[in-house]
Amino acid sequence: MLTGVVAWRLSCPAEPKHDGRTLTEWLYPTEPDFEWMPNDLYGHIHDEFLAQLESGEPWASPNAPAGLASPDGSPRRAALRSLGTNALPWLFDWMASRPRPTERLREFVHRKFALPLFHPGSLSPVERRHVAAFDGFAELGALAEPALPALSNLLHQPNPDLPLVWAIACIGPKGIAVLTNTLSHRRRDVRDLAALGLGLEGSAATSAVPVLLTLIDQGEASYHVLGALGRIGCEPARAAPVLRRHLERIARGDSDDPFSMTVLLLGLCGDDAKPAVPRLLTLYEQADSAERASIRQALNCIDPAAGARLPSDAGPDSRGKADVP
């Protein structure tokens, strides 16, 4: 058995290196308190739209991608570009990895006995491998296109995650196309994850806008679908009718999709959303304080005169709707 193990290890290709450092040494995060990204990137998208309304910034202006790739000329980017496609098998294996037996044992002991086998609040080893893979794919960009078929297969496996979908988006137009096709997935959680990845690429994902509008018109306007449309940007004249029809569905009780997100996006449409003003004024009367704030801000951008006629914000708070997933 020992001979077999040694022979297997010798037959495995060596991990690629650049400038004396392995791919793992270039990418794997080892800091005990490592955090991949702030929660605001994916958990409070409506706050971005509210701030955009308050600033008066036009919605259709290009939004910068939120990608985490290194600056041009950085040592890590140079290392990944030098390794090129030789890095892809390793990056894919990391992205496809699941907890190893020893990691599952440590997690079980941690949960069962509350022993600090992991640093409090830190990412698990498998999560760190996924982040390392994401960083590698983001650095390679279009050079990673040969990995797209294998990565797209992972979207149909249990529990796909944000590093996977964002890595696909970072690969370029062909990756954007993969995620756009994933918006038709039968599972809503997978569709939402694909929408989140597309939204994080900003205006680079403009080709996904028609499918996002179709989803909204079909009553599939989840928080992340609306968030993707808002982050990518859309011509107001194109988006306003779709959003207005969705607002009508919400008003009739035919949809429980995020109310405030729909209202904020209508506000970004400006003058093109004026046909929605009567409905917004009616909804204001039944809205809670958070929803009223969204309606007031939207009306200030759509029809300032109508916004000025609103009563003081002291409405009911009993419904307590929230858009945060």
Secondary structure by P-SEA (a helix, b strand, c coil): caaaaaaaaaacccccccccccccccccccccccccccccccccaaaaaaaaaaacccccccccccccccccccaaaaaaaaacccaaaaaaaaaaccccaaaaaaaaaaaaccccccccccccaaaaaaaaaaaaaaaaccccccaaaaaaaaaacccccaaaaaaaaaccaaaaaaaaaacccccaaaaaaaaaaaaaaccccccaaaaaaaaaaaccccaaaaaaaaaacccccccaaaaaaaaaaaaaccccccaaaaaaaaaaaccccccaaaaaaaaaaaccaaaaaaaaaaaaaccaaaaaacccccccccccccccc
